[in-house]
Amino acid sequence: VGAANAQPRDVHPLAPGDVSASPQALPPSPARSPRAPLRHPQKGLIVSYVLRRLGFYLIAFWASITLNFMLPRLMPGDPVSRMFAKVQGRMNPDQIEQMRKLFGLDDQPLWQQYLSYLNSLLPGDLGASFRYADWSVNDLVAKALPVSLTIGGIAMLIAMLRMSLIAPSMAPATVPL
């Protein structure tokens, strides 16, 4: 008796011969207009993940900008004093004051200097270089960018070529269907 009614375990419960597959046994599908978008069940998770990652990147960006502002100011002396020492006193006091204003190191409070720094970064002005007095940081970045992109591109091509040669050997021998 039990063997005649038993179904094999690998048969889908809604197989065509199954009585539970009749239209009366299936739950009704929700009414949907033809123009209503299909909802992806994990769309909220994806949006949440992207927003978390974006928030993390914004915080990391702000932290790097703040460190870039604070580190030169936390060092003993200031860049103008070091430049004055390099030229062995051949700068007059007016030139020193102009250099301090150029670098934003005048007698403003630190928070005003920080806001001024952020305000100059918004349009993309990275300021004057402390090391190379005749160059702006934008000019130095523009000069080094083509070489950096070339080296990065070559490294990426080498990595892709290497992985395309290694990956097939790591694939399983049989692929399940």
KOLTI-259855 format. One line per 2 residues: number of its first residue (from 1); their letters; for each residue z, y, x of N, C-alpha, C. Coordinates in steps of 0.2 Angstrom, whole numbers, plus 2048, in hexadecimal, padded with zeros to 3 digits. Each point is the difference from the previous one (the first is absolute). Last residue first. Example, Ala and Ser with C-alpha at 12.3 -4.5 7.8 and 13.67 -1.06 7.14 Angstrom:
<nodes>
2 = SA = 823,7F5,840,801,806,804,803,805,7FC | 800,7E4,802,800,806,7FC,800,806,804;
</nodes>
This chain:
<nodes>
177 = LP = 7B9,868,881,7FC,804,7FA,805,802,7FB | 805,7FC,81B,801,7FD,7FA,7FC,805,7FA;
175 = VT = 7FA,7FB,81B,802,806,7FB,801,7FD,7F9 | 802,7F6,81B,7FD,7FF,7F9,803,806,7FC;
173 = AP = 805,800,817,7FA,7FC,800,7FD,7FF,7F9 | 80E,817,807,801,7F9,7FE,7F9,7FC,800;
171 = AM = 802,816,810,7FF,7FE,7F9,802,7F9,7FF | 7FF,80B,815,807,800,7FD,7FF,7FE,7F9;
169 = SP = 7ED,804,80E,804,7FA,802,806,7FF,7FD | 7F3,813,7FA,7FD,7FA,7FE,804,7F9,803;
167 = AI = 807,816,807,802,7FF,7FA,7FC,7F9,7FD | 7FB,80B,816,807,7FC,7FF,801,7FD,7F9;
165 = LS = 7ED,80F,805,7FF,7FA,804,806,7FB,800 | 801,815,7F5,7FA,7FC,7FD,7FF,7FA,804;
163 = MR = 810,80F,808,802,7FD,7FB,7FB,7FC,7FC | 7FA,80D,813,804,7FB,802,803,7FC,7FA;
161 = LM = 7F3,812,7FC,7FC,7FB,803,804,7FA,802 | 80B,814,7F8,7FC,7FC,7FB,7FC,7FB,802;
159 = AI = 80C,80D,810,804,7FC,7FC,7FD,7FC,7FA | 7F3,80F,80E,802,7FA,804,805,7FC,7FB;
157 = LM = 7F9,814,7F7,7FB,7FB,800,801,7FA,804 | 810,812,7FF,800,7FC,7FA,7FA,7FB,800;
155 = AI = 803,80D,813,805,7FC,7FF,800,7FC,7FA | 7F1,811,804,7FE,7FA,804,806,7FB,7FF;
153 = GG = 803,814,7F5,7FB,7FD,7FD,7FE,7FA,804 | 810,80F,809,803,7FC,7FA,7FA,7FC,7FD;
151 = IT = 7FA,80E,812,804,7FA,802,803,7FC,7FA | 7F4,813,7FB,7FB,7FB,803,804,7FA,802;
149 = LS = 80C,813,7F7,7FC,7FC,7FB,7FC,7FB,803 | 80B,80E,80F,805,7FC,7FD,7FC,7FC,7FA;
147 = VP = 7F3,810,80B,802,7FA,805,805,7FC,7FC | 7FA,813,7F5,7FA,7FC,800,802,7FA,805;
145 = LA = 811,811,7FD,7FF,7FB,7FA,7FA,7FC,801 | 809,812,80F,802,7F9,802,7FE,7FB,7FA;
143 = KA = 7FC,818,7FF,7FD,7FE,806,801,7F8,801 | 80A,80B,7EE,7F9,800,7FF,7FC,7FD,806;
141 = VL = 817,805,801,7FF,7FA,7FC,7F9,7FF,7FF | 806,813,80C,802,7FA,804,7FE,7FA,7FC;
139 = DN = 7FE,815,7F5,7FB,7FF,805,801,7F9,804 | 811,807,7F1,7FA,7FE,7FC,7FA,7FE,805;
137 = VS = 814,80A,808,801,7F8,7FF,7F9,7FE,7FC | 7FD,815,810,804,7FE,7FA,800,7F9,7FF;
135 = WD = 7FD,80E,818,7FD,7FC,7FB,805,800,7FA | 804,80B,815,7FA,803,7FE,7FD,7FC,7FA;
133 = AY = 814,7F9,80C,801,807,7FD,7FA,803,7FD | 80A,7E7,804,7FA,803,802,800,807,7FC;
131 = RF = 813,7F3,7FD,7FE,7FE,806,7FA,804,803 | 809,803,7EA,805,802,805,7FE,7FF,807;
129 = SA = 7F0,805,7EA,802,7FB,804,806,803,805 | 7FA,80A,7E7,7FE,800,807,803,7FB,804;
127 = GL = 7FB,7FD,7E5,803,805,805,7FD,7FF,807 | 7F9,7F5,7EA,805,7FD,804,804,804,805;
125 = DG = 7F2,803,7E8,801,803,807,806,7FD,803 | 7F7,7FB,7E9,7FE,7FC,806,800,804,807;
123 = PL = 808,807,7E9,7F9,801,801,7FD,7FC,806 | 817,7FD,7FB,7FD,7FF,7FA,7F8,802,801;
121 = LS = 811,804,811,7FD,7F9,800,7FC,7FF,7FA | 80D,814,803,7FA,800,805,7FC,7F9,800;
119 = NL = 814,803,7F3,7FB,804,7FD,7FA,800,805 | 813,7F5,808,7FD,7FC,7FA,7FA,804,7FD;
117 = YS = 80D,80B,811,7FC,7FA,803,7FD,7FC,7FA | 80E,811,7FA,7FA,803,802,7FC,7FB,803;
115 = LY = 815,7F9,7F9,7FB,802,7FA,7FA,803,802 | 810,7FB,811,7FD,7FA,7FD,7FC,802,7FA;
113 = QQ = 80B,811,80A,7FB,7FE,805,7FD,7FA,7FD | 812,808,7F4,7FA,805,7FF,7FA,7FD,805;
111 = WL = 815,7F5,802,7FD,7FE,7FA,7FA,805,7FE | 80D,804,813,7FC,7FA,801,7FD,7FE,7FA;
109 = PQ = 805,81A,805,804,7FA,7FF,7FB,7FA,800 | 7F8,815,80D,801,7FE,7F9,804,7FA,800;
107 = DD = 7F7,80D,814,807,800,7FE,801,7FE,7F9 | 7EA,7F7,80D,804,807,800,807,7FF,7FD;
105 = LG = 7EC,7F0,804,807,7FF,803,804,806,800 | 7E8,7FA,7FB,804,800,7FA,808,7FF,802;
103 = FL = 7EB,802,80E,802,7F9,7FF,805,800,7FA | 7F7,815,806,7FA,7FB,7FF,803,7F9,7FF;
101 = KR = 810,810,805,7FD,802,7FA,7FA,7FB,7FE | 809,800,816,805,7FD,7FB,7FE,801,7F9;
99 = MQ = 7F3,809,811,7FF,7F9,800,805,7FD,7FB | 801,817,803,7FA,7FE,7FD,7FF,7F9,800;
97 = EI = 812,808,80C,802,801,7F9,7F9,7FE,7FC | 7FE,800,817,805,7FA,7FE,801,801,7F9;
95 = QD = 7F4,811,80A,7FC,7FA,7FF,804,7FA,7FE | 80B,814,804,7FB,801,7FB,7FC,7FA,7FE;
93 = PN = 80E,802,814,804,7FE,7FA,7FC,801,7FA | 7F2,7F9,816,805,806,7FE,804,7FE,7FA;
91 = MR = 7F6,7EF,813,7FF,802,7F9,805,806,7FF | 7FF,7F2,814,7FA,805,800,7FF,802,7F9;
89 = GQ = 810,7EF,809,802,806,7FF,7FB,806,7FF | 7FC,7E7,804,804,803,805,802,808,7FF;
87 = VK = 7F3,7EE,7F3,7FC,806,803,805,804,805 | 809,7EE,7F4,7FA,7FD,804,7FC,806,803;
85 = AF = 813,805,7F3,802,7FC,806,7FA,7FE,804 | 7FD,809,7EB,802,805,804,802,7FD,807;
83 = MR = 7FB,7F1,7EF,7FA,803,802,802,806,805 | 812,7F6,7F6,7FD,7FB,804,7F9,803,803;
81 = SV = 80B,80C,7F0,804,800,806,7FD,7FC,805 | 7F7,800,7EB,7FE,806,803,804,800,807;
79 = PD = 804,7EE,7F1,7FA,7FF,803,7FE,807,804 | 81A,7FC,7FD,7FA,800,7FB,7FA,7FF,804;
77 = GP = 81B,7F8,804,7FC,806,801,7FA,800,7FA | 80B,7E9,801,803,806,803,7FB,805,802;
75 = ML = 7FB,7F0,7EB,800,7FF,807,804,807,803 | 7FB,7FE,7E9,807,7FC,802,800,7FF,808;
73 = RP = 7EC,809,7F4,806,805,800,807,7FD,802 | 7EB,7F3,800,800,805,805,806,805,7FF;
71 = LM = 800,7EF,7F0,801,7FD,807,7FF,806,805 | 7FC,803,7E7,807,800,803,800,7FF,808;
69 = FN = 7EB,7FF,7F2,803,807,801,807,800,803 | 7F6,7EB,7FD,7FB,804,804,802,807,801;
67 = LT = 80C,7F2,7F1,801,7FE,807,7FC,804,805 | 7FB,803,7E9,807,803,802,802,7FE,807;
65 = IS = 7EC,7F6,7F7,7FF,807,801,807,804,802 | 800,7E9,7FB,7FD,801,807,7FF,808,801;
63 = AW = 80A,7F9,7EB,804,7FF,806,7FD,801,807 | 7F3,801,7EC,805,806,800,804,7FF,806;
61 = FA = 7F2,7EE,7FC,7FC,806,802,805,806,801 | 809,7ED,7F6,7FE,7FF,808,7FD,806,802;
59 = IL = 803,800,7E9,807,801,804,7FF,7FF,807 | 7ED,7FB,7F3,802,807,7FF,806,802,804;
57 = YF = 7FA,7E9,7FE,7FB,804,804,802,807,800 | 80C,7F3,7F1,802,7FE,806,7FB,804,806;
55 = GL = 7FA,802,7E9,807,804,801,802,7FE,807 | 7ED,7F4,7F9,7FF,807,801,806,804,802;
53 = RR = 803,7EA,7FA,7FD,801,807,7FE,807,801 | 809,7FB,7EB,805,7FF,805,7FD,801,807;
51 = LV = 7F1,801,7EE,804,806,800,806,7FF,805 | 7F2,7ED,7FD,7FC,806,803,804,806,800;
49 = YS = 809,7EE,7F5,800,7FE,807,7FC,806,803 | 802,801,7E9,806,801,803,800,7FF,807;
47 = VI = 7ED,7FB,7F4,801,807,800,807,802,804 | 7FB,7E9,7FC,7FB,803,805,801,808,801;
45 = LG = 80C,7F4,7EF,802,7FF,806,7FC,802,806 | 7F9,803,7E9,806,804,802,803,7FF,807;
43 = KQ = 7EE,7F3,7F8,7FE,807,802,806,804,801 | 7FE,7E8,7F9,803,802,806,7FE,807,802;
41 = PH = 7F7,7F5,7ED,807,7FF,800,804,802,805 | 7E9,80B,7F6,802,7FB,805,807,7FF,800;
39 = RL = 7EF,808,7EC,806,801,804,802,7FB,805 | 7E9,80A,7F2,804,7FA,802,806,802,804;
37 = PA = 7F4,812,7F0,800,7FD,806,804,7FA,801 | 7F3,80A,7EA,806,800,803,800,7FD,807;
35 = RP = 7EE,802,7EF,800,804,806,807,801,803 | 7FB,7F1,7ED,7FB,7FF,805,801,804,806;
33 = SR = 816,7FB,7F2,7F9,804,7FE,7FB,7FE,806 | 814,7F0,7F7,7FF,805,806,7F9,803,7FE;
31 = AP = 815,7EE,7F7,7FA,804,7FE,7FF,805,805 | 80D,7E9,806,801,807,7FD,7F9,803,7FF;
29 = SP = 803,7E6,7FD,7FF,805,805,801,807,7FE | 80C,7E8,7F7,7FB,805,7FF,7FF,805,806;
27 = PL = 808,7E6,803,803,807,7FE,7FA,805,7FF | 7FC,7E5,7FC,800,805,806,803,807,7FD;
25 = AQ = 7FD,7EC,7F2,805,7FF,805,801,806,805 | 7EE,7FE,7EF,807,802,7FD,806,7FF,805;
23 = PS = 7E9,7FA,806,801,808,800,807,801,7FC | 7FE,7EA,80E,7FD,802,7FA,801,808,800;
21 = AS = 808,7F0,810,7FB,805,802,7FD,802,7FA | 810,7EE,800,804,807,801,7FB,805,802;
19 = VD = 7F9,7E9,7FE,801,804,7F9,803,806,801 | 7F0,7F4,812,807,801,7FF,800,804,7F9;
17 = GP = 7EC,7FB,80D,802,7FA,7FB,807,801,7FE | 7F6,810,810,7FD,800,7FA,802,7FA,7FB;
15 = AL = 812,80A,811,7F9,7FD,801,7FD,7FF,7F9 | 816,80B,808,7FB,802,7FB,7F9,7FD,801;
13 = PH = 812,7FA,80F,803,7FF,7F9,7FB,803,7FB | 7F7,7F5,817,803,806,7FE,802,800,7F8;
11 = VD = 800,7EB,812,7FC,803,7FA,803,807,7FE | 809,7F0,811,7FB,805,803,7FC,803,7FA;
9 = RP = 810,7EE,7FD,804,806,802,7FB,805,802 | 7FA,7ED,7ED,801,801,807,803,807,802;
7 = QA = 807,7F6,7E8,7FA,803,804,801,800,807 | 809,7F0,7EA,802,803,807,7F9,803,802;
5 = NA = 803,7F1,7ED,800,807,7FE,801,805,807 | 7FF,7E7,800,7FA,803,7FD,800,807,7FE;
3 = AG = 812,7F5,80B,7FB,800,804,7FA,803,7FD | 814,7FC,7F4,801,805,805,7FA,801,804;
1 = V = 801,7ED,7F2,800,806,7FC,800,806,804;
</nodes>
